[in-house]
């Protein structure tokens, strides 16, 4: 109780004066259980220092990505040289001229080859996602580039066929592939050739219906369903934008906005996990939240970190989503870049979010949604362009348990997007010793300057845990493998459990040394930590 009072006092000192729930909320697992999608970053790194810089790579590793994307600008990238095609090549390679912008023409050349990228992946501990150039290169050239990369030791485990090919305004895609059927036919040939070369590589196509405003892509997915050589995954871009009109949002409207936008995207783009034609495909999501307001009032704030958390919660709730890519890993722009490459690789909002969530998921392979009690559901109203209201119901508290189903190492992540201080118990979610990292900010709307305004409070325990307003809270279970009954202490019951199986030589539950037997070695291991407790 003293612990809770101390944390609550800190909250009051910080001026967090929302409601305080004296009732302890007993959290329970939902029945929704699934694999954990890989955590991915877009790789627009051509402004430097890019993948040839060890300090940059170490900074990327601190965000715990599973997957990183290559190349920086797929539509104009020469894999062989690791840089943009020269302007003289782009003038003649296509049905229309592609013009490098001023920054691309004047950038310092960096050798961002697949081989150098693989070296960075090895340093970071991630795998690569390779987007093929279907605009300024040719199929024969791209297949030759893949073969060369493979022969040079590049591990090509994931491939994307083009970048946002159905998007309105992608003029080069439109000129090369006037219809969805044209794009699908080319993908069919690519997939046939790639699978002969890289049979275990997953291949994604650029997907998503766009509705009547984009007639070319109105029924884009239908062409993909009709391909002879089916893709493993559909790549879905789910970017949404904060406009000048959104400056009138209340805090509730802002933080709940993902619960309005993402389900709409899923429905319109035909990516709901109940869609019959999608059941044999994975969904790979690329997304970002862009601040298009005049004064950039939502840019790089703790509020944005909370919005990312809500977005990930929704993507996880779609059982077909197996990869979530955030834009972008690092660079000079405040709007998207996870790492500020001009200021010592300090983390912006995207990087702060990724560090918290990806660390919690690290080493786990299963996720289970946590039920939100009815009294912690809320609603908010938005107006469309014609001032027609729509009401969205959303959870003020939401979360997931991540688990490794072999080691039983687990973590829980809980996000509180309300102004309420909540008290929860998680004894039905995690066993063993539990430690907490509770992330919050003393300002939702001040610009994040590395970790300024972001506070971390450690805690321990299962019950009466205080969750501050506008916070992301991560609980991790720590236990001794010798604590066989998971009561937090290695003691007599654990010895009795092991002795009850002593002499086992097949399918042994308590084979601690993993030598196929329960023997004196296992007994000695228990005795070596006898009496140890996590309390």
C-alpha positions in Angstrom: 0.0 0.0 0.0 2.9 2.4 0.8 4.2 1.7 -2.7 0.9 2.7 -4.3 0.6 5.8 -2.1 4.1 6.9 -3.2 3.3 6.5 -6.9 0.0 8.3 -6.5 1.8 11.2 -4.7 4.2 11.5 -7.6 1.2 11.7 -10.0 -0.3 14.5 -8.0 3.0 16.4 -8.0 3.0 16.1 -11.8 -0.4 17.7 -11.9 -2.3 14.7 -13.3 -5.6 15.7 -11.8 -8.0 13.3 -13.5 -10.3 10.8 -11.8 -8.8 8.2 -9.4 -10.4 4.8 -9.5 -10.3 3.4 -6.0 -11.8 0.1 -7.2 -9.0 -2.3 -8.2 -9.6 -3.7 -11.7 -9.0 -7.4 -11.9 -7.7 -7.9 -15.5 -8.4 -11.1 -17.3 -7.2 -12.6 -20.6 -9.5 -12.5 -23.6 -10.0 -15.6 -25.8 -8.3 -13.9 -28.8 -4.9 -15.5 -29.1 -2.5 -15.1 -32.1 1.1 -15.0 -33.3 3.1 -11.8 -32.8 3.6 -9.8 -36.0 7.2 -8.8 -36.8 8.2 -5.2 -36.0 9.5 -3.5 -39.2 10.9 -0.1 -40.1 10.9 1.6 -43.5 14.5 2.2 -44.6 14.7 5.7 -46.2 18.3 6.2 -45.2 19.9 7.7 -48.2 20.5 11.1 -46.5 22.9 9.3 -44.3 24.6 7.9 -42.4 22.8 4.8 -43.4 23.7 1.1 -42.9 27.5 1.6 -43.3 27.6 3.5 -39.9 28.1 1.3 -36.8 26.8 4.0 -34.4 23.6 4.4 -36.5 23.2 0.6 -36.6 23.5 0.3 -32.8 21.0 3.1 -32.4 18.6 1.1 -34.7 19.2 -2.0 -32.6 18.1 -0.1 -29.5 14.6 -0.1 -30.9 14.5 -3.9 -31.2 13.3 -4.3 -34.8 12.7 -7.7 -36.3 12.7 -6.5 -39.9 14.3 -3.6 -41.8 13.5 -2.5 -45.3 15.7 -2.1 -48.4 16.3 -0.1 -50.6 15.8 3.5 -49.6 13.9 4.5 -52.7 12.8 1.4 -54.5 11.5 2.9 -57.8 14.8 4.6 -58.7 17.3 2.3 -57.0 20.3 0.6 -58.7 21.0 -2.4 -56.4 24.3 -3.1 -58.1 25.8 0.3 -57.3 23.9 0.8 -54.1 22.6 4.2 -55.1 20.1 6.0 -57.3 20.2 5.4 -61.0 21.9 8.5 -62.7 19.6 11.0 -64.2 20.7 10.1 -67.7 19.5 6.6 -67.1 16.2 7.7 -65.6 15.6 10.0 -68.7 15.5 7.0 -71.0 14.6 3.9 -69.0 10.9 4.3 -68.8 7.8 5.3 -70.7 8.0 8.6 -68.9 11.0 10.5 -67.5 11.7 10.2 -63.8 13.4 13.2 -62.3 15.6 13.0 -59.3 14.8 15.8 -56.8 17.4 18.4 -55.6 18.2 16.4 -52.5 18.8 13.2 -54.4 21.0 14.9 -57.0 23.1 16.7 -54.4 23.3 14.0 -51.7 26.7 12.5 -50.7 26.9 9.1 -52.3 26.8 6.2 -49.8 27.4 2.7 -50.9 24.1 1.2 -49.8 24.4 -2.1 -51.5 22.5 -5.3 -50.4 25.8 -6.7 -49.1 26.4 -3.6 -46.8 22.8 -3.8 -45.7 23.2 -7.5 -44.8 26.2 -6.5 -42.7 24.0 -4.0 -40.8 21.3 -6.6 -40.4 23.8 -8.9 -38.8 24.9 -6.2 -36.4 21.4 -5.2 -35.5 20.0 -8.8 -35.3 17.2 -8.3 -37.8 16.2 -9.7 -41.2 15.7 -7.7 -44.4 12.6 -6.9 -46.5 13.6 -6.2 -50.1 11.3 -4.1 -52.3 12.0 -4.6 -56.0 12.3 -1.8 -58.5 9.3 -2.3 -60.9 9.5 1.2 -62.4 13.0 2.2 -63.6 14.6 -1.3 -63.7 13.6 -4.4 -65.7 12.5 -7.8 -64.5 15.7 -9.4 -65.9 17.9 -6.8 -64.1 16.1 -7.2 -60.8 16.2 -11.0 -60.9 20.0 -10.7 -61.7 20.4 -8.4 -58.7 18.6 -10.9 -56.5 20.8 -13.7 -57.8 24.0 -11.7 -57.2 22.9 -10.7 -53.7 22.2 -14.3 -52.9 25.6 -15.5 -54.2 27.2 -12.8 -52.1 25.7 -14.0 -48.8 22.6 -11.8 -48.6 19.8 -13.6 -46.8 16.7 -12.7 -48.8 13.8 -13.9 -46.6 11.1 -11.3 -47.6 10.3 -9.5 -50.9 7.9 -6.8 -51.8 6.8 -6.3 -55.4 6.7 -2.5 -55.8 5.8 0.3 -53.5 2.2 1.5 -53.2 1.4 0.6 -56.7 -2.3 1.2 -56.6 -2.1 4.6 -54.9 -3.7 7.6 -56.7 -1.0 10.0 -57.6 1.6 7.4 -58.2 2.1 8.5 -61.7 4.9 6.2 -62.6 3.0 3.2 -61.4 0.0 4.4 -63.4 2.0 4.8 -66.6 3.7 1.4 -66.3 0.6 -0.5 -65.0 -2.5 1.2 -66.3 -4.8 -1.4 -64.7 -4.7 -3.7 -61.6 -4.6 -6.6 -64.1 -1.4 -5.2 -65.7 0.3 -5.1 -62.3 -1.0 -8.6 -61.3 0.2 -10.1 -64.6 3.7 -8.7 -64.0 3.7 -9.9 -60.4 2.7 -13.4 -61.6 5.8 -13.6 -63.7 8.0 -12.2 -60.9 6.7 -14.7 -58.4 7.2 -17.6 -60.7 10.9 -16.7 -61.3 11.6 -15.7 -57.7 10.3 -19.0 -56.3 12.5 -20.9 -58.6 15.5 -19.0 -57.2 14.4 -18.4 -53.6 11.8 -21.1 -52.7 11.6 -20.2 -49.0 11.2 -16.5 -49.5 7.9 -14.8 -48.6 6.6 -12.5 -51.3 4.2 -9.6 -50.9 2.2 -7.7 -53.5 1.1 -4.1 -53.2 -2.6 -4.4 -52.3 -5.7 -2.5 -51.2 -9.0 -1.4 -52.8 -9.3 2.4 -52.9 -12.9 3.1 -53.5 -14.7 5.1 -56.2 -12.4 8.1 -56.0 -9.6 6.0 -57.5 -11.3 4.0 -60.4 -8.0 2.3 -61.4 -7.7 0.7 -57.9 -11.3 0.6 -56.9 -11.3 -3.2 -57.0 -7.5 -3.7 -57.0 -7.5 -6.8 -54.8 -9.7 -8.7 -57.2 -6.8 -8.8 -59.8 -4.5 -10.1 -57.1 -6.8 -12.9 -56.1 -6.9 -14.1 -59.7 -3.1 -14.5 -60.1 -1.9 -18.0 -61.0 1.1 -17.7 -58.7 -0.4 -16.4 -55.5 1.6 -14.0 -53.2 2.2 -15.0 -49.6 1.2 -11.6 -48.3 -0.7 -8.5 -49.2 1.1 -5.2 -48.4 -1.4 -2.6 -47.0 -0.5 1.1 -46.5 -2.5 2.5 -43.6 -1.2 6.0 -43.2 -3.6 8.6 -41.7 -3.2 12.3 -41.4 -4.0 15.0 -38.8 -5.4 18.0 -40.7 -5.9 21.6 -39.8 -9.5 20.9 -39.0 -8.3 18.4 -36.4 -6.8 21.1 -34.3 -10.3 21.4 -32.8 -10.0 17.9 -31.4 -10.3 17.3 -27.7 -7.7 15.1 -26.1 -10.2 12.3 -26.1 -10.8 12.7 -29.8 -7.1 12.8 -30.6 -6.0 9.8 -28.6 -9.0 7.7 -29.8 -8.6 8.7 -33.4 -7.0 5.4 -34.4 -10.2 3.6 -33.3 -12.0 5.6 -35.9 -9.5 5.5 -38.7 -8.1 2.0 -38.8 -11.3 0.0 -38.9 -12.5 2.3 -41.7 -9.3 1.6 -43.6 -9.7 -2.1 -43.0 -13.3 -2.0 -44.4 -12.6 0.2 -47.4 -9.3 -1.4 -48.5 -10.8 -4.8 -48.0 -8.4 -6.0 -45.2 -10.8 -7.2 -42.6 -9.7 -10.5 -41.2 -13.1 -12.0 -42.0 -12.6 -11.4 -45.8 -12.9 -14.8 -47.4 -10.4 -14.3 -50.2 -7.7 -13.2 -47.7 -7.6 -16.2 -45.5 -4.6 -17.8 -47.3 -2.6 -14.6 -47.2 -0.7 -12.7 -44.6 -1.2 -8.9 -44.2 1.8 -6.7 -44.0 1.0 -3.2 -42.8 3.0 -0.1 -43.5 1.7 2.9 -41.6 2.4 6.3 -40.1 0.5 9.2 -38.5 1.4 12.4 -40.3 0.8 15.9 -38.8 -0.4 18.2 -41.6 -1.5 21.0 -39.4 -0.1 24.5 -40.0 1.7 24.7 -36.6 2.6 21.0 -36.3 1.0 20.8 -32.9 0.8 17.0 -32.8 4.3 16.4 -34.2 6.7 14.3 -32.1 4.8 14.4 -28.8 3.9 11.9 -26.1 0.3 12.0 -27.5 1.7 10.6 -30.7 3.3 7.7 -28.8 -0.1 6.9 -27.3 -1.7 7.0 -30.7 0.9 4.6 -32.1 0.0 2.3 -29.2 -3.7 2.4 -30.1 -2.8 1.7 -33.7 -0.7 -1.3 -32.9 -3.5 -2.6 -30.6 -5.9 -2.5 -33.6 -3.4 -4.1 -36.0 -2.8 -6.9 -33.5 -6.6 -7.4 -33.3 -6.6 -8.3 -37.0 -5.5 -12.0 -37.0 -4.1 -11.8 -40.5 -1.6 -9.0 -39.8 1.8 -10.6 -39.6 4.1 -7.6 -40.1 3.8 -4.0 -38.9 6.1 -1.5 -40.5 6.5 2.0 -39.2 7.8 4.9 -41.4 10.7 5.7 -41.0 13.8 4.3 -39.3 15.8 7.5 -39.2 16.5 10.8 -40.9 16.1 14.6 -40.8 12.3 15.0 -40.8 10.3 15.4 -37.6 7.1 13.9 -39.0 8.2 10.3 -39.4 11.8 9.6 -38.5 12.3 7.3 -35.5 15.9 8.5 -35.0 17.1 12.1 -35.4 20.2 11.6 -37.5 21.3 15.2 -37.0 21.3 15.1 -33.2 23.1 12.1 -32.0 20.5 9.6 -33.1 18.1 10.7 -30.3 14.7 9.1 -30.5 11.6 10.9 -31.7 8.1 9.7 -30.9 8.2 6.8 -33.4 11.5 5.6 -31.9 10.3 6.0 -28.3 7.2 4.0 -29.1 9.1 1.3 -30.9 11.6 0.9 -28.1 8.8 0.3 -25.5 6.6 -2.0 -27.5 9.3 -4.0 -29.4 11.3 -4.6 -26.2 8.1 -6.0 -24.5 7.6 -8.4 -27.5 11.2 -9.4 -27.9 11.8 -13.2 -27.6 8.0 -13.9 -27.5 6.0 -15.7 -30.2 2.3 -15.7 -28.9 0.0 -12.8 -27.9 -3.3 -12.8 -26.1 -5.6 -9.8 -25.9 -6.5 -8.6 -22.4 -10.1 -7.9 -21.8 -11.2 -4.3 -21.2 -13.8 -4.2 -18.4 -17.1 -2.6 -19.5 -16.8 0.3 -17.2 -13.5 1.2 -18.9 -15.1 1.6 -22.3 -15.8 5.1 -23.5 -17.2 6.8 -26.6 -16.3 9.9 -28.7 -18.0 11.6 -31.6 -16.3 12.8 -34.8 -17.8 14.9 -37.7 -17.3 14.2 -41.3 -16.8 16.8 -44.0 -20.6 17.4 -44.1 -20.8 17.8 -40.3 -22.6 14.4 -40.0 -21.6 12.9 -36.6 -20.3 9.4 -36.1 -19.8 7.9 -32.6 -16.9 5.6 -31.9 -16.7 3.3 -28.9 -13.2 2.7 -27.7 -11.3 1.3 -24.6 -9.7 3.7 -22.2 -7.4 0.9 -21.1 -6.2 -1.8 -23.5 -3.4 -4.4 -23.5 -1.8 -7.6 -24.5 0.1 -10.5 -23.0 3.2 -11.6 -25.0 4.5 -15.1 -24.2 7.2 -17.5 -25.4 5.4 -20.8 -25.4 8.7 -22.7 -25.0 10.3 -20.8 -22.1 7.1 -19.4 -20.7 8.8 -16.0 -20.4 5.9 -13.4 -20.6 5.2 -9.7 -20.5 2.1 -7.6 -20.4 1.7 -4.2 -22.0 -1.1 -1.9 -20.8 -1.9 1.5 -22.3 -4.1 4.0 -20.5 -5.3 6.7 -22.9 -7.6 8.3 -20.3 -7.2 11.1 -17.7 -8.0 8.5 -15.0 -5.5 7.0 -12.6 -6.4 3.3 -12.5 -5.5 0.5 -10.1 -5.2 -3.0 -11.6 -4.3 -6.5 -10.6 -2.7 -8.9 -13.1 -2.2 -12.0 -11.0 -4.2 -14.0 -13.6 -2.0 -12.7 -16.4 1.5 -13.3 -15.1 3.1 -15.7 -12.7 6.4 -15.6 -10.8 8.1 -12.4 -9.9 6.8 -9.3 -11.8 8.7 -6.1 -12.5 7.2 -3.0 -14.1 8.4 -0.2 -16.3 5.7 2.5 -16.3 6.2 5.2 -19.0 4.3 8.4 -18.9 4.8 12.1 -19.6 4.3 15.3 -17.7 3.2 16.9 -20.9 1.1 15.3 -23.7 1.9 18.1 -26.1 5.5 19.3 -25.6 7.9 18.3 -28.3 10.0 15.2 -27.4 13.7 16.2 -27.2 15.1 12.7 -26.9 13.5 11.7 -23.6 12.6 15.1 -22.2 9.1 15.1 -20.7 9.1 11.3 -20.6 9.2 9.7 -17.2 9.9 6.1 -16.2 8.7 4.7 -12.9 9.7 1.2 -11.8 7.4 -1.0 -9.8 6.9 -4.6 -8.7 4.1 -6.9 -8.0 0.8 -8.4 -9.3 -1.9 -6.5 -7.3 -3.0 -2.9 -6.7 -0.8 -1.6 -9.5 -1.3 2.1 -10.2 -1.5 3.1 -13.9 -1.1 6.8 -14.3 -3.1 8.8 -16.8 -1.8 8.7 -20.4 0.7 6.0 -19.7 2.2 2.8 -21.3 3.0 0.2 -18.7 5.1 -3.0 -19.3 5.1 -5.8 -16.8 7.6 -8.7 -17.1 7.7 -12.0 -15.3 11.0 -13.1 -13.9 11.2 -16.6 -12.4 13.7 -19.3 -11.6 13.4 -22.3 -13.9 13.8 -24.3 -10.7 10.6 -22.8 -9.3 8.6 -25.7 -10.6 5.3 -24.8 -9.1 5.7 -21.1 -10.1 4.9 -19.7 -6.6 7.9 -17.3 -6.6 10.1 -19.4 -4.3 12.4 -22.4 -4.8 11.5 -24.6 -1.8 10.2 -27.9 -0.6 7.2 -28.3 -3.1 9.7 -27.9 -6.0 11.9 -30.6 -4.6 8.9 -32.9 -4.2 7.8 -32.2 -7.7 11.2 -33.1 -9.1 11.6 -36.2 -6.8 8.2 -37.4 -8.0 9.6 -37.6 -11.5 13.1 -38.8 -10.5 14.4 -41.4 -12.9 12.2 -40.3 -15.8 14.0 -41.0 -19.1 11.4 -39.9 -21.7 9.2 -36.8 -22.2 10.2 -35.5 -18.7 8.4 -32.4 -17.5 11.2 -31.5 -15.0 14.3 -32.2 -17.0 16.0 -28.9 -16.1 19.3 -29.8 -17.7 17.7 -30.8 -21.0 19.7 -34.0 -21.1 16.7 -36.3 -21.5 16.7 -37.5 -17.9 15.5 -36.4 -14.5 18.6 -37.3 -12.5 21.0 -36.1 -9.8 22.1 -33.2 -12.0 18.5 -31.8 -12.0 18.4 -32.3 -8.2 21.6 -30.4 -7.7 20.4 -27.6 -9.9 17.3 -27.1 -7.7 19.4 -27.3 -4.5 21.9 -24.7 -5.9 19.1 -22.0 -5.7 17.1 -23.5 -2.9 15.4 -20.8 -0.8 15.7 -18.2 -3.5 12.7 -16.0 -3.9 11.6 -13.1 -6.2 10.0 -11.3 -3.4 
